Amino acid sequence: MKDIRECSDPVMRGSMAAMQRAAEDARRIAIQTGTNLIVMRDGKICRLSPEEIAKLPPVVESDPQTTEKPGT
């Protein structure tokens, strides 16, 4: 399967960065509201407490091209 960051469509390439931003937002909101976060890890559904979420490393954009805005 082709990596989405290698797609010829700039919108598709940018979608990875959008998903990473959404993941960071979901973590931040879960911590702020004291809400568990449901995630998939190794094919299994897991519930993370706000304390566990706070210990996770940040979701980082691994490729500078993922920050490209459509039409630029």
C-alpha positions as CSV (number, residue, x, y, z in Angstrom):
1,M,0.0,0.0,0.0
2,K,1.3,3.4,-1.0
3,D,2.0,6.0,1.8
4,I,-0.6,8.7,1.7
5,R,2.2,11.3,2.0
6,E,3.5,10.2,-1.4
7,C,0.2,10.7,-3.2
8,S,0.2,13.1,-6.1
9,D,-2.9,14.9,-4.9
10,P,-1.8,17.7,-2.5
11,V,-5.1,17.5,-0.6
12,M,-4.5,13.8,0.1
13,R,-0.9,14.5,1.2
14,G,-2.2,17.1,3.6
15,S,-4.8,14.8,5.1
16,M,-2.1,13.1,7.2
17,A,-1.2,16.4,8.9
18,A,-4.9,17.1,9.4
19,M,-5.3,13.7,11.1
20,Q,-2.3,14.3,13.3
21,R,-3.7,17.7,14.4
22,A,-7.1,16.1,15.1
23,A,-5.4,13.4,17.3
24,E,-3.6,16.2,19.3
25,D,-6.9,18.1,19.7
26,A,-8.7,14.9,20.9
27,R,-5.9,14.3,23.4
28,R,-6.0,17.9,24.7
29,I,-9.8,17.9,25.0
30,A,-9.9,14.5,26.8
31,I,-7.3,15.8,29.3
32,Q,-9.2,19.1,29.8
33,T,-12.5,17.4,30.3
34,G,-11.3,14.4,32.3
35,T,-12.6,12.1,29.6
36,N,-11.2,8.7,28.6
37,L,-10.0,8.4,25.0
38,I,-10.7,5.2,23.0
39,V,-7.9,4.2,20.6
40,M,-6.9,1.2,18.6
41,R,-3.5,-0.4,19.6
42,D,-2.2,-3.5,17.9
43,G,-5.6,-4.2,16.5
44,K,-7.3,-4.0,19.9
45,I,-9.6,-1.3,21.3
46,C,-8.1,0.4,24.4
47,R,-9.4,3.0,26.8
48,L,-6.9,5.6,28.0
49,S,-7.4,7.7,31.1
50,P,-6.5,11.4,31.0
51,E,-3.5,10.5,33.1
52,E,-2.3,8.0,30.5
53,I,-3.0,10.4,27.7
54,A,-0.8,13.1,29.3
55,K,2.1,10.7,29.4
56,L,1.9,10.0,25.6
57,P,4.5,11.5,23.3
58,P,3.2,14.2,21.0
59,V,1.9,13.3,17.6
60,V,4.6,14.8,15.3
61,E,4.5,15.5,11.6
62,S,7.3,13.4,10.2
63,D,7.4,15.0,6.8
64,P,7.5,18.8,6.2
65,Q,5.4,18.3,3.0
66,T,2.4,17.2,5.2
67,T,2.0,20.9,6.3
68,E,1.5,22.0,2.7
69,K,-1.8,23.8,2.1
70,P,-3.9,23.0,-0.9
71,G,-3.3,25.5,-3.7
72,T,0.2,26.5,-2.6
